[in-house]
Amino acid sequence: MVLEVLSLTRSDCGLLAARFAEHGNSQRRMLAALEEAGPQDAFGRLCLLRQLEKRFGVDLGMLCYHFEHRNDASTHPFERAVMNYVALWRTNAAGPEELWVRLDRIREVREIVDEGRLVGEPEV
């Protein structure tokens, strides 16, 4: 069994969730807003996070936003279960919490969803 994990800080998750919620998950709009506001460290960090998304094929903005809201009353129990399955907060040796995003589990969920799509397709 191979465990593939991306580790994100609370700050990373906040940036990604804000991109999803406040900027329609648009990297360009978020970068333009950060450029105007001036925090260059956030600008650079968001660029690095986008490279991770591309490399691993995961929408971290959507994931962080939904993970952040998984315990809201309006969140469907299935969505809550999926979010708890693919990510979790862990305390590292240095102390601060990190969000562990389980890439192997994201692939498992995708396989289930993709297999389910075949059922709805018309037979030829």
C-alpha positions, -999 to 999 in steps of 0.1 A, spaced: 0 0 0 14 34 -10 5 64 10 6 97 -9 1 128 11 2 165 4 8 185 36 -7 220 38 -4 246 65 -35 264 79 -24 295 59 -22 275 27 -57 262 33 -70 297 40 -55 310 7 -69 281 -13 -103 282 3 -104 320 -2 -96 315 -39 -124 291 -42 -150 311 -22 -141 347 -30 -126 345 -65 -146 317 -81 -116 294 -78 -98 316 -103 -61 317 -98 -58 348 -120 -84 368 -101 -69 358 -67 -34 367 -79 -47 401 -92 -64 408 -58 -32 398 -39 -11 419 -63 -33 450 -55 -32 442 -17 6 439 -17 14 407 4 40 392 -19 46 362 3 9 352 -2 12 358 -39 43 336 -42 28 309 -20 -4 307 -40 17 303 -72 36 274 -56 3 258 -44 -11 261 -80 20 242 -92 12 214 -67 -24 213 -80 -12 209 -116 14 183 -107 -10 161 -87 -42 169 -106 -61 180 -75 -82 211 -70 -69 221 -36 -90 252 -35 -122 233 -37 -110 206 -13 -98 231 13 -131 250 11 -153 220 14 -131 205 42 -133 238 61 -171 236 58 -175 198 63 -191 202 97 -216 229 87 -253 220 93 -260 224 56 -233 199 46 -246 166 34 -235 136 55 -220 119 24 -199 150 16 -188 152 52 -177 115 51 -158 120 18 -140 150 32 -130 132 63 -118 103 42 -96 123 19 -81 148 44 -73 152 81 -56 176 104 -23 163 118 1 178 143 36 176 131 68 172 152 74 209 153 39 216 167 17 234 141 -12 215 125 -10 205 89 -38 193 66 -29 160 52 -45 155 18 -46 118 9 -40 116 -28 -44 79 -29 -79 82 -14 -88 110 -38 -80 86 -66 -102 59 -50 -131 83 -48 -126 94 -84 -126 58 -95 -160 51 -78 -175 83 -93 -161 75 -128 -175 39 -126 -209 52 -116 -210 75 -147 -209 44 -170 -243 32 -157 -260 64 -169 -246 63 -204 -270 51 -231 -263 17 -246 -254 17 -283 
